[in-house]
């Protein structure tokens, strides 16, 4: 059987939570080896908005418009909140998309489902269709704190905090998981100067990506700052080239209410301990510039 020419991908994103999802979404949609089977807007709790799912959907629609892809990529909304407990799914169009696409996966042609926010819709898919854990599905999650006491931010990691029960469902299920914890994803930093030099002249798309990042920093960072971590982007680079990340196999943990790791199952998961940031950023910048160039010539 011939190897597939494109990798089947779903991107689940709390797109309006911060300013990094936008770069990851664009990178994924501009990658020719990706067959993007759908985008799933996700909630990001209620601390910043009472309509986080709707805001994520609006941001996804805006990015598709900037990429001239409106109506060409399926968009299926996820659940509006986290699941209430580890036994109760929240059915949604997004969870159903994951289930249906998982049925098409096969050995040598897995379905990659990347989560840039909470794991709500993956947990719901597992609870709605437990057979999904036996299919060729790879779940990539940007979330959880570091394992070795190295932590950039105090307190519970944000993506985990928005649905701890969902994380416990997914990690305890036996499904294939690639985790990128916060001590790794926070190191994917770009400066304002780098963004200006790399994509400052990359048309309306480049202009929007830079402006929304500046605006987010101005609103949420009181101290002087001229950089931002594109922490969601490793999910894209790992799908593009799995060897661009250093992975360590660990037994799947459980997550406590405070976000710390607890003993879990013996199911193996792969934890990313380092990503090739040069490859990630340069590939993304090149694709954004190429898109702008091709658009200006059309």
Secondary structure, DSSP 8 states (H G I E B T S, - for coil): ----SSEEEEEEE-TTSSSSHHHHHHHHHT-TTEEEEEEEE----SSS-S-HHHHHHHHHHHHHHHTT-TTTS-B----SS--SBTTB----HHHHHHHHHHTT-BTTB-EEEEESS-SHHHHHHHHH-GGGGGSSEEEEEE-S--SSS--SSSSS-HHHHT-HHHHHHHHHH--EEEEE-HHHHTT-EEEHHHHHHHHTTSHHHHHHHHHHHHHHHHHH--S---EEE-TTTHHHHHHH-GGGEEEEEEE--EE-TTS-EE---S-EEEEEEEE-HHHHHHHHHHHHHHHHHHHHH-
